């Protein structure tokens, strides 16, 4: 009970108390505030995006975005995706640092509780631990960002700036381009990376094994058969 339930739960609670993480609402709110500081792509009068619009009109020597040789909305979406993704990743990295501190406290307690060390190492080797989850999340976000920017690039290239009339066919992109998008495949971490990440657990287990052999040796000398 002490090693498998009470101590693991207690160390998690203490780690969360010592290194408090922001709530999901606060996390999303901070991201939204920083994005608005950089510019709102949905606001035509936004300073950042208005400057982009004016520079494009000046470079291509036209007086309207409809006269640009590429899709203006797709171009703005590309810029907005780049800004929002950079801000999100920045906040996410700060949040992950807090979680890493919380987990480091729990890992340190493995020197007192061999169960935690065995649990962390076995979860790492089976890719079900926290670090594997974060690695999966990062690979998925990288894939999502690449796919979104690819779609934006296709819109920039193939979609006209002129809106179709009420009787015209809607603007679409050929399905052949969608077929070019590769499927997402997660690449799990190798054993070497897992052992490197769980070095504290490995050392803890080795120390417990050494202690066990020492206790067995002492007991074999002092205990006598009846």
N, CA, C and O of each residue as an XYZ file, in Angstrom:
904
protein
N       0.827     -1.208      0.000
C       0.000      0.000      0.000
C       0.863      1.261      0.000
O       0.585      2.220     -0.720
N       1.907      1.241      0.814
C       2.764      2.417      0.922
C       3.521      2.677     -0.372
O       3.543      3.807     -0.861
N       4.147      1.636     -0.936
C       4.994      1.801     -2.118
C       4.198      1.953     -3.419
O       4.634      2.668     -4.321
N       3.049      1.298     -3.529
C       2.325      1.263     -4.801
C       1.191      2.279     -4.907
O       0.788      2.629     -6.016
N       0.670      2.755     -3.786
C      -0.467      3.676     -3.831
C      -0.168      5.000     -3.115
O      -0.233      6.069     -3.722
N       0.153      4.920     -1.846
C       0.274      6.137     -1.035
C       1.438      7.008     -1.482
O       1.255      8.196     -1.747
N       2.650      6.421     -1.569
C       3.829      7.215     -1.912
C       3.778      7.786     -3.331
O       4.103      8.961     -3.507
N       3.381      7.002     -4.368
C       3.285      7.584     -5.716
C       2.291      8.739     -5.790
O       2.585      9.768     -6.398
N       1.103      8.580     -5.170
C       0.100      9.640     -5.187
C       0.593     10.872     -4.445
O       0.358     12.003     -4.870
N       1.275     10.643     -3.339
C       1.771     11.757     -2.527
C       2.833     12.551     -3.274
O       2.820     13.782     -3.261
N       3.752     11.844     -3.928
C       4.818     12.544     -4.654
C       4.256     13.342     -5.835
O       4.750     14.428     -6.137
N       3.230     12.810     -6.501
C       2.600     13.545     -7.595
C       1.948     14.822     -7.080
O       2.060     15.878     -7.703
N       1.269     14.722     -5.943
C       0.592     15.877     -5.366
C       1.600     16.936     -4.920
O       1.386     18.132     -5.118
N       2.703     16.481     -4.315
C       3.728     17.424     -3.857
C       4.398     18.116     -5.041
O       4.642     19.322     -5.012
N       4.695     17.326     -6.097
C       5.307     17.908     -7.289
C       4.409     18.948     -7.932
O       4.885     20.001     -8.358
N       3.104     18.665     -8.008
C       2.158     19.624     -8.588
C       2.014     20.862     -7.723
O       1.760     21.956     -8.228
N       2.179     20.686     -6.402
C       2.087     21.832     -5.480
C       3.329     22.715     -5.573
O       3.228     23.942     -5.581
N       4.498     22.084     -5.644
C       5.744     22.858     -5.701
C       5.918     23.572     -7.041
O       6.413     24.699     -7.091
N       5.513     22.916     -8.117
C       5.646     23.493     -9.463
C       4.245     23.577    -10.091
O       3.855     22.733    -10.897
N       3.518     24.599     -9.705
C       2.125     24.740    -10.135
C       2.043     25.106    -11.608
O       2.727     26.019    -12.071
N       1.212     24.395    -12.330
C       1.009     24.649    -13.756
C      -0.271     25.456    -13.956
O      -1.214     25.321    -13.178
N      -0.311     26.297    -14.995
C      -1.529     27.071    -15.258
C      -2.676     26.168    -15.685
O      -2.452     25.083    -16.221
N      -3.899     26.615    -15.450
C      -5.063     25.858    -15.870
C      -5.191     25.898    -17.389
O      -4.543     26.709    -18.050
N      -6.025     25.025    -17.939
C      -6.221     24.993    -19.386
C      -6.802     26.308    -19.883
O      -6.428     26.796    -20.949
N      -7.726     26.884    -19.101
C      -8.326     28.171    -19.483
C      -7.275     29.262    -19.513
O      -7.234     30.063    -20.447
N      -6.416     29.299    -18.485
C      -5.358     30.301    -18.428
C      -4.352     30.114    -19.555
O      -3.887     31.083    -20.155
N      -4.024     28.867    -19.832
C      -3.074     28.547    -20.909
C      -3.593     29.050    -22.254
O      -2.868     29.713    -22.995
N      -4.848     28.734    -22.566
C      -5.440     29.176    -23.836
C      -5.609     30.685    -23.885
O      -5.440     31.297    -24.939
N      -5.941     31.285    -22.752
C      -6.114     32.736    -22.696
C      -4.800     33.466    -22.966
O      -4.780     34.470    -23.678
N      -3.699     32.960    -22.396
C      -2.388     33.579    -22.610
C      -1.974     33.490    -24.083
O      -1.394     34.429    -24.629
N      -2.274     32.367    -24.712
C      -1.956     32.204    -26.138
C      -2.758     33.189    -26.976
O      -2.221     33.836    -27.876
N      -4.044     33.297    -26.673
C      -4.912     34.202    -27.440
C      -4.462     35.656    -27.305
O      -4.490     36.413    -28.276
N      -4.050     36.039    -26.105
C      -3.578     37.404    -25.883
C      -2.328     37.699    -26.711
O      -2.218     38.765    -27.316
N      -1.391     36.754    -26.736
C      -0.156     36.958    -27.498
C      -0.421     36.979    -29.001
O       0.232     37.719    -29.737
N      -1.374     36.173    -29.455
C      -1.718     36.171    -30.879
C      -2.322     37.515    -31.287
O      -2.013     38.050    -32.352
N      -3.188     38.052    -30.425
C      -3.803     39.348    -30.721
C      -2.763     40.468    -30.736
O      -2.906     41.448    -31.467
N      -1.711     40.314    -29.918
C      -0.644     41.308    -29.928
C       0.103     41.297    -31.263
O       0.543     42.341    -31.745
N       0.240     40.110    -31.855
C       0.942     39.981    -33.129
C       0.076     40.422    -34.296
O       0.588     40.861    -35.326
N      -1.240     40.307    -34.137
C      -2.139     40.715    -35.211
C      -3.282     39.748    -35.391
O      -3.128     38.546    -35.171
N      -4.444     40.270    -35.796
C      -5.634     39.466    -36.043
C      -5.843     39.363    -37.547
O      -6.185     40.348    -38.203
N      -5.636     38.162    -38.092
C      -5.743     37.972    -39.541
C      -7.178     38.134    -40.045
O      -7.394     38.312    -41.244
N      -8.156     38.074    -39.144
C      -9.559     38.227    -39.542
C      -9.997     39.694    -39.552
O     -11.093     40.025    -40.004
N      -9.131     40.555    -39.051
C      -9.454     41.986    -39.014
C      -8.746     42.696    -40.168
O      -7.519     42.788    -40.152
N      -9.471     43.201    -41.165
C      -8.827     43.844    -42.323
C      -8.072     45.114    -41.966
O      -7.200     45.554    -42.715
N      -8.406     45.705    -40.817
C      -7.742     46.946    -40.398
C      -6.613     46.704    -39.404
O      -6.041     47.654    -38.869
N      -6.288     45.430    -39.153
C      -5.194     45.122    -38.234
C      -3.880     45.686    -38.774
O      -3.598     45.579    -39.967
N      -3.083     46.284    -37.893
C      -1.859     46.982    -38.304
C      -0.883     46.031    -39.002
O      -0.338     46.361    -40.055
N      -0.664     44.847    -38.411
C       0.315     43.906    -38.965
C      -0.094     43.429    -40.350
O       0.709     43.461    -41.283
N      -1.335     42.987    -40.485
C      -1.780     42.435    -41.766
C      -2.080     43.516    -42.797
O      -1.996     43.275    -44.001
N      -2.432     44.717    -42.315
C      -2.620     45.831    -43.255
C      -1.291     46.219    -43.889
O      -1.229     46.590    -45.062
N      -0.212     46.125    -43.079
C       1.119     46.421    -43.607
C       1.511     45.385    -44.667
O       2.118     45.733    -45.681
N       1.169     44.128    -44.435
C       1.443     43.080    -45.429
C       0.659     43.351    -46.710
O       1.195     43.244    -47.813
N      -0.602     43.699    -46.551
C      -1.447     43.992    -47.712
C      -0.894     45.159    -48.520
O      -0.791     45.078    -49.744
N      -0.535     46.251    -47.832
C      -0.008     47.431    -48.530
C       1.293     47.129    -49.256
O       1.522     47.616    -50.363
N       2.159     46.309    -48.619
C       3.434     45.977    -49.250
C       3.230     45.116    -50.495
O       3.947     45.276    -51.483
N       2.257     44.206    -50.452
C       1.967     43.368    -51.619
C       1.402     44.202    -52.776
O       1.793     44.024    -53.929
N       0.495     45.099    -52.458
C      -0.074     45.965    -53.499
C       1.005     46.843    -54.117
O       0.978     47.121    -55.316
N       1.944     47.273    -53.302
C       3.013     48.137    -53.784
C       3.990     47.357    -54.673
O       4.419     47.850    -55.716
N       4.335     46.142    -54.250
C       5.282     45.329    -55.019
C       4.706     44.938    -56.372
O       5.395     45.013    -57.390
N       3.426     44.515    -56.384
C       2.809     44.063    -57.637
C       2.125     45.194    -58.411
O       1.560     44.975    -59.483
N       2.187     46.406    -57.850
C       1.691     47.608    -58.530
C       0.221     47.457    -58.943
O      -0.155     47.689    -60.092
N      -0.594     47.059    -57.957
C      -2.038     46.966    -58.173
C      -2.727     47.714    -57.042
O      -2.108     48.028    -56.025
N      -4.009     47.997    -57.225
C      -4.749     48.759    -56.226
C      -5.776     47.918    -55.469
O      -6.548     48.454    -54.674
N      -5.792     46.609    -55.708
C      -6.752     45.745    -55.040
C      -6.171     44.341    -54.917
O      -5.430     43.886    -55.788
N      -6.517     43.659    -53.824
C      -6.009     42.296    -53.622
C      -6.585     41.342    -54.656
O      -5.991     40.301    -54.934
N      -7.732     41.683    -55.227
C      -8.326     40.845    -56.268
C      -7.478     40.800    -57.533
O      -7.621     39.895    -58.354
N      -6.597     41.779    -57.684
C      -5.762     41.846    -58.875
C      -4.400     41.199    -58.673
O      -3.580     41.177    -59.590
N      -4.157     40.677    -57.492
C      -2.884     39.995    -57.233
C      -2.827     38.690    -58.019
O      -3.866     38.074    -58.259
N      -1.621     38.251    -58.430
C      -1.498     37.012    -59.230
C      -1.594     35.735    -58.401
O      -1.336     34.649    -58.921
N      -1.953     35.839    -57.154
C      -2.122     34.668    -56.290
C      -3.277     34.946    -55.333
O      -3.755     36.076    -55.231
N      -3.715     33.909    -54.639
C      -4.848     34.043    -53.724
C      -4.408     34.750    -52.449
O      -3.570     34.241    -51.704
N      -4.967     35.904    -52.209
C      -4.561     36.726    -51.064
C      -4.982     36.080    -49.739
O      -4.217     36.096    -48.775
N      -6.180     35.519    -49.688
C      -6.662     34.900    -48.449
C      -5.756     33.746    -48.023
O      -5.451     33.595    -46.840
N      -5.325     32.931    -48.994
C      -4.421     31.832    -48.687
C      -3.085     32.326    -48.173
O      -2.496     31.727    -47.273
N      -2.608     33.423    -48.748
C      -1.336     34.005    -48.304
C      -1.437     34.476    -46.852
O      -0.526     34.246    -46.056
N      -2.560     35.142    -46.506
C      -2.760     35.629    -45.141
C      -2.928     34.465    -44.172
O      -2.445     34.518    -43.041
N      -3.613     33.417    -44.616
C      -3.761     32.239    -43.762
C      -2.420     31.586    -43.477
O      -2.192     31.079    -42.379
N      -1.538     31.596    -44.458
C      -0.192     31.045    -44.267
C       0.566     31.835    -43.211
O       1.213     31.256    -42.339
N       0.485     33.154    -43.290
C       1.153     34.018    -42.312
C       0.536     33.843    -40.931
O       1.253     33.755    -39.934
N      -0.799     33.792    -40.870
C      -1.471     33.633    -39.583
C      -1.155     32.303    -38.927
O      -0.972     32.237    -37.712
N      -1.089     31.238    -39.726
C      -0.763     29.910    -39.198
C       0.656     29.883    -38.645
O       0.910     29.267    -37.610
N       1.566     30.540    -39.322
C       2.959     30.581    -38.870
C       3.068     31.307    -37.533
O       3.756     30.839    -36.625
N       2.394     32.444    -37.410
C       2.454     33.235    -36.178
C       1.799     32.484    -35.023
O       2.384     32.377    -33.945
N       0.581     31.959    -35.239
C      -0.142     31.279    -34.167
C       0.577     30.005    -33.724
O       0.594     29.690    -32.534
N       1.167     29.276    -34.663
C       1.888     28.049    -34.310
C       3.138     28.355    -33.498
O       3.440     27.647    -32.537
N       3.862     29.396    -33.871
C       5.064     29.781    -33.124
C       4.715     30.178    -31.694
O       5.418     29.810    -30.752
N       3.621     30.933    -31.534
C       3.199     31.359    -30.199
C       2.740     30.167    -29.373
O       3.081     30.051    -28.196
N       1.960     29.278    -29.995
C       1.478     28.088    -29.288
C       2.649     27.225    -28.824
O       2.678     26.781    -27.676
N       3.609     26.988    -29.708
C       4.759     26.153    -29.350
C       5.593     26.775    -28.244
O       6.143     26.067    -27.400
N       5.687     28.102    -28.248
C       6.433     28.796    -27.200
C       5.776     28.582    -25.840
O       6.458     28.266    -24.865
N       4.461     28.751    -25.768
C       3.742     28.547    -24.505
C       3.766     27.077    -24.098
O       3.863     26.757    -22.913
N       3.676     26.190    -25.077
C       3.699     24.764    -24.779
C       5.034     24.345    -24.177
O       5.067     23.548    -23.240
N       6.129     24.871    -24.704
C       7.451     24.533    -24.177
C       7.584     24.989    -22.728
O       8.177     24.283    -21.913
N       7.037     26.171    -22.394
C       7.078     26.647    -21.005
C       6.260     25.745    -20.104
O       6.656     25.468    -18.972
N       5.110     25.281    -20.604
C       4.264     24.385    -19.821
C       4.947     23.035    -19.612
O       4.873     22.453    -18.529
N       5.608     22.548    -20.651
C       6.298     21.256    -20.543
C       7.465     21.324    -19.556
O       7.786     20.329    -18.905
N       8.096     22.486    -19.446
C       9.178     22.653    -18.466
C       8.638     22.495    -17.046
O       9.296     21.910    -16.186
N       7.436     23.020    -16.809
C       6.815     22.886    -15.483
C       6.496     21.421    -15.204
O       6.760     20.916    -14.113
N       5.926     20.743    -16.200
C       5.604     19.322    -16.025
C       6.875     18.491    -15.815
O       6.878     17.519    -15.059
N       7.951     18.891    -16.495
C       9.221     18.165    -16.334
C       9.737     18.300    -14.903
O      10.275     17.346    -14.341
N       9.573     19.484    -14.318
C       9.992     19.683    -12.922
C       9.142     18.826    -11.985
O       9.655     18.238    -11.033
N       7.849     18.760    -12.263
C       6.976     17.915    -11.441
C       7.399     16.447    -11.528
O       7.455     15.750    -10.515
N       7.691     15.993    -12.725
C       8.081     14.590    -12.915
C       9.461     14.295    -12.331
O       9.719     13.188    -11.860
N      10.346     15.296    -12.365
C      11.687     15.090    -11.808
C      11.620     14.840    -10.306
O      12.430     14.090     -9.761
N      10.662     15.463     -9.644
C      10.488     15.222     -8.202
C      10.060     13.783     -7.958
O      10.549     13.121     -7.041
N       9.139     13.308     -8.792
C       8.672     11.933     -8.656
C       9.787     10.938     -8.957
O       9.890      9.907     -8.292
N      10.626     11.237     -9.954
C      11.732     10.345    -10.301
C      12.756     10.283     -9.180
O      13.330      9.227     -8.916
N      12.986     11.410     -8.521
C      13.964     11.430     -7.438
C      13.525     10.531     -6.284
O      14.357      9.929     -5.605
N      12.219     10.445     -6.071
C      11.697      9.613     -4.982
C      11.885      8.126     -5.288
O      11.726      7.292     -4.397
N      12.222      7.783     -6.538
C      12.434      6.374     -6.891
C      13.596      5.767     -6.114
O      13.688      4.545     -5.993
N      14.483      6.605     -5.588
C      15.582      6.091     -4.763
C      15.056      5.584     -3.418
O      15.710      4.785     -2.747
N      13.858      6.061     -3.031
C      13.225      5.588     -1.807
C      12.168      4.529     -2.100
O      11.805      3.746     -1.222
N      11.679      4.510     -3.331
C      10.608      3.594     -3.699
C      10.959      2.889     -5.000
O      10.819      3.484     -6.069
N      11.413      1.633     -4.942
C      11.801      0.915     -6.166
C      10.627      0.683     -7.117
O      10.827      0.506     -8.318
N       9.407      0.684     -6.583
C       8.238      0.486     -7.443
C       8.131      1.599     -8.475
O       7.837      1.331     -9.640
N       8.365      2.847     -8.065
C       8.287      3.982     -8.990
C       9.329      3.846    -10.090
O       9.048      4.132    -11.254
N      10.539      3.407     -9.723
C      11.599      3.227    -10.718
C      11.211      2.152    -11.731
O      11.385      2.346    -12.934
N      10.689      1.026    -11.259
C      10.260     -0.045    -12.156
C       9.104      0.408    -13.047
O       9.055      0.084    -14.234
N       8.186      1.153    -12.464
C       7.034      1.647    -13.219
C       7.486      2.600    -14.332
O       7.064      2.463    -15.481
N       8.347      3.565    -13.984
C       8.818      4.545    -14.981
C       9.585      3.870    -16.109
O       9.395      4.202    -17.280
N      10.456      2.917    -15.757
C      11.259      2.243    -16.772
C      10.398      1.364    -17.675
O      10.590      1.358    -18.891
N       9.457      0.628    -17.100
C       8.605     -0.251    -17.911
C       7.696      0.565    -18.826
O       7.469      0.175    -19.972
N       7.172      1.690    -18.339
C       6.337      2.552    -19.181
C       7.148      3.180    -20.300
O       6.655      3.350    -21.415
N       8.400      3.527    -19.998
C       9.263      4.105    -21.029
C       9.575      3.103    -22.126
O       9.535      3.442    -23.309
N       9.888      1.866    -21.738
C      10.221      0.831    -22.725
C       9.022      0.432    -23.574
O       9.192     -0.034    -24.701
N       7.806      0.608    -23.047
C       6.594      0.278    -23.808
C       5.997      1.516    -24.485
O       4.923      1.444    -25.081
N       6.704      2.656    -24.391
C       6.260      3.910    -25.011
C       4.874      4.348    -24.534
O       4.069      4.857    -25.313
N       4.611      4.141    -23.248
C       3.349      4.600    -22.668
C       3.587      5.628    -21.561
O       2.665      5.951    -20.812
N       4.807      6.144    -21.452
C       5.111      7.112    -20.416
C       4.798      8.532    -20.890
O       4.390      8.744    -22.032
N       4.994      9.485    -20.000
C       4.685     10.881    -20.289
C       5.538     11.425    -21.431
O       5.032     12.145    -22.293
N       6.819     11.089    -21.443
C       7.713     11.606    -22.480
C       7.331     11.070    -23.858
O       7.466     11.781    -24.854
N       6.857      9.828    -23.926
C       6.398      9.279    -25.202
C       5.142     10.004    -25.679
O       4.964     10.243    -26.873
N       4.281     10.348    -24.732
C       3.071     11.100    -25.072
C       3.426     12.470    -25.646
O       2.843     12.905    -26.639
N       4.383     13.143    -25.016
C       4.810     14.456    -25.497
C       5.486     14.336    -26.859
O       5.298     15.185    -27.730
N       6.276     13.274    -27.036
C       6.928     13.053    -28.323
C       5.887     12.824    -29.417
O       6.023     13.344    -30.525
N       4.857     12.051    -29.109
C       3.763     11.824    -30.064
C       3.059     13.141    -30.385
O       2.758     13.427    -31.544
N       2.805     13.927    -29.361
C       2.119     15.210    -29.548
C       2.926     16.148    -30.450
O       2.361     16.828    -31.307
N       4.223     16.183    -30.258
C       5.071     17.061    -31.069
C       5.112     16.601    -32.517
O       5.051     17.421    -33.434
N       5.215     15.291    -32.729
C       5.219     14.790    -34.107
C       3.878     15.050    -34.790
O       3.831     15.382    -35.975
N       2.787     14.896    -34.032
C       1.459     15.154    -34.595
C       1.287     16.630    -34.938
O       0.712     16.961    -35.975
N       1.779     17.518    -34.075
C       1.669     18.960    -34.339
C       2.511     19.363    -35.542
O       2.101     20.202    -36.343
N       3.691     18.760    -35.663
C       4.537     19.029    -36.825
C       3.847     18.599    -38.112
O       3.907     19.295    -39.126
N       3.188     17.437    -38.056
C       2.453     16.944    -39.225
C       1.273     17.858    -39.540
O       1.039     18.196    -40.701
N       0.523     18.264    -38.499
C      -0.630     19.140    -38.698
C      -0.215     20.468    -39.308
O      -0.869     20.966    -40.224
N       0.878     21.044    -38.801
C       1.342     22.330    -39.316
C       1.765     22.212    -40.776
O       1.422     23.061    -41.598
N       2.514     21.152    -41.095
C       2.958     20.952    -42.473
C       1.788     20.763    -43.428
O       1.789     21.288    -44.542
N       0.773     19.995    -42.973
C      -0.387     19.766    -43.828
C      -1.179     21.049    -44.023
O      -1.635     21.334    -45.130
N      -1.350     21.837    -42.944
C      -2.090     23.097    -43.038
C      -1.400     24.073    -43.985
O      -2.055     24.740    -44.786
N      -0.073     24.152    -43.890
C       0.657     25.067    -44.760
C       0.655     24.578    -46.206
O       0.686     25.386    -47.134
N       0.618     23.275    -46.398
C       0.529     22.729    -47.758
C      -0.817     23.092    -48.384
O      -0.887     23.458    -49.558
N      -1.886     22.989    -47.588
C      -3.215     23.359    -48.078
C      -3.290     24.854    -48.372
O      -3.895     25.272    -49.359
N      -2.665     25.660    -47.500
C      -2.644     27.107    -47.743
C      -1.885     27.433    -49.026
O      -2.288     28.307    -49.793
N      -0.776     26.715    -49.250
C       0.018     26.946    -50.463
C      -0.777     26.584    -51.719
O      -0.674     27.262    -52.742
N      -1.564     25.516    -51.635
C      -2.407     25.129    -52.765
C      -3.479     26.181    -53.034
O      -3.803     26.473    -54.185
N      -4.025     26.744    -51.958
C      -5.023     27.798    -52.133
C      -4.397     29.033    -52.771
O      -4.989     29.657    -53.652
N      -3.197     29.376    -52.320
C      -2.497     30.530    -52.892
C      -2.276     30.342    -54.384
O      -2.401     31.288    -55.162
N      -1.948     29.121    -54.779
C      -1.573     28.854    -56.167
C      -2.770     28.627    -57.087
O      -2.770     29.090    -58.228
N      -3.796     27.913    -56.597
C      -4.839     27.440    -57.507
C      -6.200     28.133    -57.349
O      -7.042     28.024    -58.240
N      -6.430     28.830    -56.255
C      -7.728     29.476    -56.041
C      -7.658     30.940    -56.482
O      -6.737     31.669    -56.115
N      -8.637     31.349    -57.264
C      -8.670     32.721    -57.781
C      -9.127     33.698    -56.698
O      -9.855     33.328    -55.777
N      -8.687     34.949    -56.826
C      -9.121     35.992    -55.916
C     -10.551     36.434    -56.196
O     -11.208     37.003    -55.324
N     -11.027     36.178    -57.388
C     -12.369     36.606    -57.768
C     -13.394     35.589    -57.252
O     -13.304     34.397    -57.544
N     -14.346     36.071    -56.498
C     -15.374     35.191    -55.953
C     -16.325     34.744    -57.061
O     -16.701     35.547    -57.915
N     -16.714     33.472    -57.052
C     -17.647     32.988    -58.089
C     -19.030     33.607    -57.929
O     -19.449     33.943    -56.822
N     -19.728     33.751    -59.043
C     -21.073     34.285    -59.016
C     -22.065     33.274    -58.485
O     -21.698     32.132    -58.206
N     -23.331     33.680    -58.340
C     -24.355     32.774    -57.784
C     -24.594     31.530    -58.637
O     -25.022     30.496    -58.123
N     -24.317     31.628    -59.937
C     -24.547     30.496    -60.836
C     -23.257     29.772    -61.224
O     -23.286     28.803    -61.982
N     -22.132     30.246    -60.701
C     -20.839     29.642    -61.030
C     -20.534     28.462    -60.096
O     -21.081     28.362    -58.998
N     -19.659     27.586    -60.555
C     -19.222     26.469    -59.725
C     -18.341     26.987    -58.594
O     -17.564     27.919    -58.803
N     -18.443     26.406    -57.406
C     -17.585     26.858    -56.293
C     -16.122     26.569    -56.583
O     -15.788     25.622    -57.294
N     -15.260     27.399    -56.021
C     -13.821     27.230    -56.218
C     -13.336     26.015    -55.432
O     -13.560     25.923    -54.225
N     -12.680     25.094    -56.107
C     -12.186     23.879    -55.461
C     -10.780     23.556    -55.948
O     -10.307     24.096    -56.948
N     -10.136     22.676    -55.226
C      -8.808     22.176    -55.588
C      -8.934     20.710    -55.959
O      -9.650     19.966    -55.290
N      -8.260     20.285    -57.002
C      -8.356     18.917    -57.481
C      -8.008     17.919    -56.376
O      -7.098     18.148    -55.579
N      -8.743     16.815    -56.342
C      -8.517     15.790    -55.330
C      -7.149     15.136    -55.467
O      -6.679     14.483    -54.535
N      -6.505     15.305    -56.624
C      -5.160     14.744    -56.812
C      -4.173     15.358    -55.819
O      -3.249     14.687    -55.360
N      -4.371     16.618    -55.495
C      -3.483     17.290    -54.534
C      -3.687     16.737    -53.126
O      -2.730     16.637    -52.357
N      -4.927     16.375    -52.780
C      -5.190     15.800    -51.467
C      -4.543     14.420    -51.346
O      -4.096     14.022    -50.271
N      -4.503     13.701    -52.464
C      -3.893     12.370    -52.450
C      -2.391     12.444    -52.209
O      -1.784     11.469    -51.766
N      -1.787     13.597    -52.500
C      -0.346     13.753    -52.305
C       0.034     13.916    -50.840
O       1.198     13.761    -50.473
N      -0.960     14.232    -50.000
C      -0.680     14.431    -48.576
C      -0.397     13.081    -47.917
O      -1.242     12.187    -47.943
N       0.764     12.938    -47.341
C       1.154     11.679    -46.720
C       0.390     11.463    -45.416
O       0.043     12.419    -44.722
N       0.133     10.201    -45.094
C      -0.524      9.874    -43.845
C       0.447     10.046    -42.677
O       1.665      9.962    -42.838
N      -0.120     10.285    -41.516
C       0.698     10.464    -40.323
C       1.122      9.110    -39.765
O       0.291      8.226    -39.559
N       2.408      8.959    -39.523
C       2.947      7.736    -38.919
C       3.872      8.146    -37.768
O       4.861      8.851    -37.968
N       3.534      7.699    -36.589
C       4.336      8.034    -35.418
C       5.594      7.165    -35.364
O       5.532      5.948    -35.537
N       6.715      7.804    -35.126
C       7.987      7.102    -34.988
C       8.359      7.058    -33.503
O       8.825      8.061    -32.961
N       8.162      5.916    -32.836
C       8.454      5.838    -31.396
C       9.944      5.965    -31.109
O      10.789      5.726    -31.971
N      10.235      6.346    -29.883
C      11.625      6.495    -29.466
C      12.303      5.131    -29.367
O      11.670      4.123    -29.054
N      13.607      5.127    -29.642
C      14.371      3.895    -29.541
C      14.734      3.573    -28.104
O      14.575      4.404    -27.210
N      15.226      2.355    -27.889
C      15.574      1.915    -26.533
C      16.670      2.791    -25.937
O      16.640      3.108    -24.747
N      17.642      3.184    -26.771
C      18.742      4.016    -26.265
C      18.216      5.338    -25.717
O      18.646      5.790    -24.656
N      17.281      5.958    -26.444
C      16.709      7.227    -25.990
C      15.893      7.037    -24.715
O      15.910      7.891    -23.828
N      15.176      5.911    -24.626
C      14.381      5.638    -23.435
C      15.279      5.468    -22.216
O      15.013      6.045    -21.161
N      16.348      4.672    -22.360
C      17.263      4.445    -21.238
C      17.966      5.734    -20.830
O      18.221      5.968    -19.648
N      18.278      6.570    -21.825
C      18.914      7.854    -21.518
C      17.966      8.748    -20.745
O      18.378      9.448    -19.820
N      16.698      8.726    -21.121
C      15.707      9.557    -20.451
C      15.357      9.035    -19.063
O      15.011      9.803    -18.166
N      15.453      7.712    -18.902
C      15.112      7.081    -17.621
C      16.359      6.669    -16.850
O      16.344      5.679    -16.119
N      17.440      7.432    -17.013
C      18.699      7.082    -16.359
C      18.560      7.074    -14.843
O      19.207      6.271    -14.169
N      17.715      7.967    -14.288
C      17.508      7.997    -12.835
C      16.871      6.692    -12.372
O      17.266      6.130    -11.350
N      15.886      6.213    -13.125
C      15.223      4.954    -12.762
C      16.184      3.777    -12.868
O      16.164      2.880    -12.026
N      17.026      3.776    -13.901
C      18.000      2.686    -14.078
C      18.982      2.662    -12.915
O      19.257      1.600    -12.357
N      19.510      3.823    -12.549
C      20.458      3.901    -11.421
C      19.786      3.459    -10.130
O      20.369      2.735     -9.324
N      18.528      3.915     -9.947
C      17.790      3.545     -8.743
C      17.615      2.028     -8.640
O      17.808      1.450     -7.570
N      17.252      1.393     -9.742
C      17.057     -0.061     -9.739
C      18.366     -0.786     -9.450
O      18.384     -1.757     -8.694
N      19.464     -0.319    -10.048
C      20.771     -0.937     -9.797
C      21.175     -0.811     -8.333
O      21.710     -1.751     -7.746
N      20.916      0.356     -7.748
C      21.258      0.553     -6.331
C      20.415     -0.352     -5.434
O      20.916     -0.904     -4.455
N      19.135     -0.500     -5.772
C      18.273     -1.387     -4.987
C      18.717     -2.851     -5.116
O      18.646     -3.609     -4.148
N      19.170     -3.244     -6.304
C      19.665     -4.616     -6.498
C      20.928     -4.845     -5.675
O      21.085     -5.884     -5.035
N      21.836     -3.851     -5.700
C      23.068     -3.960     -4.897
C      22.740     -4.052     -3.415
O      23.321     -4.853     -2.683
N      21.776     -3.197     -2.975
C      21.364     -3.227     -1.565
C      20.757     -4.573     -1.210
O      20.991     -5.096     -0.120
N      19.979     -5.136     -2.125
C      19.359     -6.437     -1.878
C      20.415     -7.531     -1.701
O      20.289     -8.370     -0.809
N      21.455     -7.528     -2.542
C      22.518     -8.530     -2.427
C      23.296     -8.354     -1.125
O      23.705     -9.333     -0.500
N      23.495     -7.099     -0.722
C      24.197     -6.843      0.553
C      23.396     -7.383      1.725
O      23.946     -8.003      2.635
N      22.067     -7.138      1.694
C      21.211     -7.629      2.775
C      21.171     -9.156      2.790
O      21.166     -9.772      3.857
N      21.143     -9.762      1.607
C      21.145    -11.225      1.534
C      22.454    -11.788      2.090
O      22.457    -12.798      2.793
N      23.564    -11.123      1.767
C      24.883    -11.585      2.249
C      24.977    -11.469      3.766
O      25.504    -12.354      4.439
N      24.454    -10.355      4.295
C      24.480    -10.174      5.757
C      23.587    -11.211      6.434
O      23.943    -11.798      7.456
N      22.406    -11.420      5.825
C      21.472    -12.379      6.423
C      22.022    -13.803      6.383
O      21.807    -14.576      7.316
N      22.735    -14.155      5.302
C      23.290    -15.518      5.188
C      24.363    -15.777      6.230
O      24.595    -16.923      6.614
N      25.026    -14.704      6.694
C      26.083    -14.898      7.705
C      25.509    -14.949      9.116
O      26.033    -15.643      9.986
N      24.427    -14.206      9.329
C      23.895    -14.089     10.685
C      22.800    -15.092     11.007
O      22.620    -15.481     12.161
N      22.055    -15.515      9.956
C      20.973    -16.439     10.199
C      21.495    -17.885     10.197
O      22.344    -18.251      9.384
N      20.981    -18.674     11.102
C      21.389    -20.074     11.177
C      20.180    -20.981     11.031
O      19.097    -20.684     11.535
N      20.377    -22.061     10.352
C      19.296    -23.027     10.175
C      18.975    -23.714     11.483
O      19.876    -24.073     12.242
N      17.701    -23.897     11.748
C      17.293    -24.537     13.008
C      17.180    -26.050     12.789
O      16.849    -26.786     13.718
